[in-house]
Amino acid sequence: MVSPRARLVGDGVENPANALALAEAARMFAVPCVFRDSRGLAGHVPDLSTVDTEALLGGADPVVAVDNAPGAESVYRAGTVHGGASIVVGNERRGIRPDVLRAAAKTVHIPMPGRGVNTLNVATAAAVALYYLLDADGRRRPRAPRPESHRPALLLAAPRDHVEAGSTLRSAAAFGWQSVTLDDREKVWFGTPRPVRNEARAAARSHRNPLRVVPAGDAWSPPPGGRVVVCGPDVDGPPLHRTELTGPGTTLVIPDGDGWEPVPGAEFARVTTPGNVGRYRLLTGIVLAEAARQLGARTGGVPRPPRRGLSFGSGVDLTVPPDADLVQPWELTLY
């Protein structure tokens, strides 16, 4: 039996919904998914595949940590992995534990140019990391400098689940979008019941997400002379990473399934993975990451002048005991 090229490892993941989404991300890329369970996850997820610390860190296979640790390399430049590597993502709040970071042959991060939210949902981060670490050869070169002048507009077309839509909006903000148009025909964001609205906003991290969400209306159409690129797993077009996704007047459309009718003259970009594409947040995370990669990072430029008037600093440091959970005030409103 041929051993898999890699496996996905969740280190200390505690949310059962995230664990199931991680398993779907692994299936997208036809790799196994296991968990180093230090948070009692096995009690909530039946038939959880686990790995102990010795098997994870003491074997011959390399460990690749996906974490915003100091010195981490951009996942866009990290190259592909080989030899049964363990690609590790960490706890939703604490990240990867220090022993994994010390043992890792390589640590990579996903660049986050957003001004508010600067992290992805853990399953979305895993899908993006797998996309670049396992494939995406022949990528287009980024546009930097001045990437913002080429940022495409974004239309999320008919998402069918409110949490998936919220997580996608979180990703859009993290990758640098300030405004997103939403075709909300399934009523997952606007005019929803209060419990649904709360769950969607929590998934979007709305408390620190400056993103503006604009309803598409009943008859959305692109700006005159604009270019529309429909991105999905089942469209007839070139691979995503070989398609130009940026440029003035460009609108990226990411439909949830095949129920959205594209506008005449639309171009298509195919999200290719070895397995079936699963949740909407995983698909959109890959598309947004590739568009952000093609935009490139802002380089050089004139430094901003210092602010006038008074400035304030904090003399209080928040100390959290090692085994304590840090609860944000907005989380209390959900109970």
N, C-alpha and C positions, 0 to 999 in steps of 0.2 A: 504494500500500500504506500502510495506517495504521500509524504508529509506535507501539510499545507505550507504555503509560502510565508504565512504569518498567522498570528492569532490576535484577537482583541481582548484586552484584559481591563476590567473595571476594578480599580483599587479603592476599596472603602466606600463604594457607592451605597447610598442608604435609601433612595427613593425607588420603590418597586416599579413605578411607571418609567423612570429613567432606565432601569435595568432591562425592561422589556424593549424599550426603544434602542438600547445599545445592542441587544441581540438582533434586532432588525437591521441595524447599521452593518453588523457583521455579515448577515445574510446577503446584503446588497453586494458585498465583495467576496462572497463564497469563502469566508474564513470562520474558524470557530470563535466563540465568545465565552470567556470564563471570568470568574470574579474572585479576587482575594477579599473574602467577606469578613470585615472587622466591625460591621455595624448591624449585625443581626438580620441581614437581608434574606438569608435562607428561610427564615420563619415566615416571610411574606410572599416569596416567589417559589412555587412548586418546581421541583426538579432542577434547581439552580446548579449549574456546573461551576465548581470552585477549584481553586489552585492554592496550595499553601505557600508560605514564604520561601521555604527551601527550594521547592520546585520552580518557583518563579525566578528567584535570584541566584540559585546555585547551579543551574544547568549551563550547557554550552551555548544555547541559543541567545542571540543578542537581545537586549532590552532597549526599546525606544520609548522615551517618556514624552508625552504631549502635555506641556506645562509652560506657564509664563515665568519660568525660573530665570534668574540672572544668567546671561551667557547662552541662552537657548538660541538655536538657529531657526530662521524662518522655514516653515514647512515647504514653502514654494521653492526653496533652493536646496533642500536637504537630499534630494535624490531618492531613488527607490530602494527599498529594503529587500534583503534576500535571507535565505537560510533559516526559515522558521522563526523570524523575529517576533517578540512579544511587544505589541504596540499598546502602551498603557495610558489610560485616562484616569483621572482621579475623582475624589469626593467632590460633590456639588459645591461645597463651601471651602473646604480646606485644600483641595487639590491633591496632588500625589504625595505620598508619605516620603520623608527624607531618605529612607533606606533604598527606595527605588531610584530616586534621583542620583544617589551616590553610585548605585550599581549600573546605571544606564550607560550603554555605549554611546548614545546620542540623545540629546534633549532638543525637541523642536517646539516652536510656538506658532500660533496662527496670528498674523499681524492684525491688529484691531485699530483702525483709524478713527473710530467713532468718538464723539465728544461726551457722551453720557455713559451708556452701557458699554463695557469693554470686555465682556466675556460671552461665550455662547453656551447654550444648553449642552450638557455633557455628551448627549448622543449626537447632536449636530456637530460638535467639535470632533467626535470620533469619525463621523462620515467624511468630513472635510480632510482629516488627517489620512484616512485610508485612501481617499481619492488621489492624493498627491504622493503618498509613500508607496503605493502599489502600482500606480499607472500614470496617466496624463502625460505621456511622452509626446514630443513634437509640439510643445506649447508656443503660443504666440508671445512675442516680446512685449513687456510692459511699456506704457506710454510715458512714464515720468520723464521730465518734471511737469508741473502744473496739471496734475491728474484731474482736479475738480472741474476743469473746463471741458472734460470729456466724459463726465459721469453720466450714465444713461438714466432716464426715468424708469420707474419700476411699477408694474401692474401685477398684483396678486389676483389671479383669476379664479373666482368661485371656490375658495377653500371650504372644505366640508366639516372641519372640526375646529372648535373655538380655541382649544389649547394649541393645536398645531399652527393656527393662524397667529396666535399671540407669540409663540416661540419664533415664528418666522419674522415677525415685526421686531423682536429683540435682535435677531441676527442682522436685519437690515440696518438698524441703528448702529450696531457694533461694527459693521463693515463700512460705515460712513455716510449712509443715506440720511437725509434730513426730512424727506417727504416721500410717502408711498401712496399710490392709488390702490384702492381695494374694491374689487367687484364682489360685493357681499350679497349675492343672490341667495346664499344659503343661510343668511342671518346669523353669522357667528360673531360679529363685532358690533354692529350698529343695531340699536333697538332690541337687544336681547334681554332675557330675564336677569335679575340682579345676580343670582348665583353663577350663571354662565358668564356674565360680564366680569365678575370678580376673578374667576378662574382665568379668563382670557387676559385680563390686565396683569394678573400676577405672572403669567407665562411670558408676557411682553416686558416685564420689569418696568411697568409704566411709571413707578415712583421715581425713577431716575433715567427715564428714556425720553429725550426731547423730540422724538419722531412725530411728525404730523401725518395723520392718516386721513386721506381724502376719499370720500365715496365716489365710485366710478359712474354712478347713474345707470339708467336703463339702456342707453345707447352710446357706449364709450367708443371714441374714435381717436386715432393718433393726431398730433398736430399736423397741419398742412405741410406736405413735403417731408414728413418724418419717416423714420425707418423703424419697423417693428421686427423683433426677433423673439420667436416663441421657443421656449426652452422646456424640454421634457424628455422622458425615457422612450416614448413611442413615436416620436416625430420622425419624418423623413428628411434628414439633414446631416451635415458633417458633425463630427464630435464637438462637444462644447468647447474644449480647450484649443480647438483649431478654428473657431469661429470668432470673428470680431464682435465683441459684445459692448464696446464703448463707442463714444463719438457723439458730437452735438446732434440733437434731434433723434437719437436712438431711444427706443422704449423696449425694455425687456419685459416679456410677459411669461409668467410661470403659472400654468393652469394646474389645478388639482384634479387629475384624471383627464378624460377625453370629452367632457361635457361642454367645453368652451369652444365656440366657433371662432377661429382666427379671422382677422380682418383681411380683405383682399390684398395681395402683394406682400404678405408677411414672409419673412425668412424663418428658417428653423435651425435649431442647434440641439443635438441629441446628447443626452446624459447617458453615457454608456458605462455599465457596471456588469461584472460577471453574473450577479444574481438579480433578483427582482427588486425594483425600486420600491421601498416601503413608504414610510410616513412622509407627509408633506414637508415637515421641518428638515428632513434629511436631504430631500431633493433641492429645496430652496437654499439650504446652507451651502451646498456644493456650487450652485449657480452663482450665488452672491459672492462666494469666495473667489471663484474664477474671474468674475467681473472686477472685483477689487484687485486681484493680482494683475490683470491686464491694465488697470488704471495706473498701477505703480504707486510708489510712495513719493510724497512731496520732497524734493531735494533743494538745498540752497535756499534762496529767497532772502528777503529783507527781514531781520528780526523785528518782532513787534515791539513798539515803544512801551516803556513801563507805564502802568496805570497811574493816573493822577489821584491826588487825595490820599486818604488814610488807607493803610492795609493792615490786616489783622492776622495773627497766627494763633495757634492753639498751644497752650502749655499743659494740656492734659493728654496723657497717653492711655488708651484703652487696653487693659490687660485681661486676657481670657485664660483661665486655667486650662491645662491640656485636655481635660475630658469634658469641658463645658461646651454647650451649644450657644452660639451667639444668635439671638433673635432680633431681627430688625423691627422697629415700631410698626411699619406697614403690615407685617405679617400678622400682628395681633388683630387687625381689622377683619381678617378672613374667618375668625372664629366667633 
